[in-house]
Amino acid sequence: MSTAQTPQPDATAGPPGAAGTPEHPVDRTPEASGAPDTPAAGPVEHADPVPWRRRLLVGLVAGLLAWGLAALLSPEDGAARQLGAAALVAVAAVAVQHLVLVPDRAAEERARRAESLLAETAATVRGGLRRYDELQHGLTRHTEDMKQLVETRLVPPPRPAEPEPPAPPLVRIESVSDLAANFAEVLSPGLPILSTFVRLEMQRVIGHLSDLTTLTAECPGENHDWMLTLTRAADKSICATSTSVDRTFWNSEPASRYLHAQAEAIEQGVPVRRLFLLESARELDDRLLRLCEEQQVLHIEVRVAVLPELPPHLLRGTTNDFIVYDEAVSFEIDQDLRDVNIRTRLIARQDHVHDRMKRFRELWEAGMSLRELEVRVDDEEDGTWMVDRG
């Protein structure tokens, strides 16, 4: 019966040349290297990287090499001096290994302390974050509790919705007469005749407004109210013609109000041009000249055209009175065979207004200015102007 034998490092160590072999393993335990014994759970001490046996072996090899070199290079020095030099080299090799290869114990200690401090700091931060999360969770829960308390205890329950008042009945308008009757009922002054008058006037006005949806409206006779209202509504231009039929109009009261309204429009920056159309040169007299001068005093641009003296292409067109407001609406008066004004019309169709403006510009360019009119009147009175008076 054989028993296992435990190898003894100090007793079985081979010669220096056999160190580190499998049969003779190098002892790297803390006891062999001189390191203090540390518990397994604590920080591990760094072992000496080069054992003392290996250091002595290196020193011995260095000494033998130095002895061999000394015996080879200086055989006359004697064995004593050669052995002394070899011993000196061996000691120096061991000392150098100790100084160079031994780790810095102080640096290792500082590193261990830094690692320990870093670990403690990380643990503290983790603990702080955990406490912050707990605090935030508690505040959120407290906020929700307070919100629920306010909603259930402090906020009064909503009142039931009050019924909305009934909407007033809609007035059904089926015709212009119905609309006029409704206005007359609202604006009735009390007297039956005035109530009827309001109703008829409203019916007339609303009828004209309804006609304007088709860009055309008309009324019998002369409508001076339309002319005055359009003059006050214009903000770009007023271009008017005046035929011989209107000659008596300029001495009437409506003409005075009409000229006053045009003077106010001119003050607002609206240019006004008027072209007098004459059927014969016999109408070139002092009365016409004074009429043109009176209107020019009001800053109305005035020109006169004698129809028989116009070029033939300008005679092929209408010669009835018309006024174009803002180049958008044409105010026109129609005459019968006796030169009586029988109808007033408002036309806003763009094609019609365009033709009226073209006609006005052509006649305006062919007309005489006030200065030319003065010379022509003088020549007519002196009988020096040659014209066909037939």
JOHUDA-V575257 format. One record per helix or strand. SS is the DSSP state (2 for helix, 1 for strand). FROM is the first residue (numbers start at 1). TO is the last residue. If there is no record, write none. Layout:
SS/FROM/TO
SS/FROM/TO
This chain:
2/9/12
2/16/18
2/30/33
2/52/73
2/75/77
2/79/101
2/105/154
2/176/186
2/192/214
1/216/220
2/224/233
1/237/242
2/244/251
2/253/267
1/271/278
2/281/283
2/286/297
1/301/306
2/307/309
2/312/315
1/322/325
1/329/335
1/341/347
2/350/366
1/368/368
2/370/382
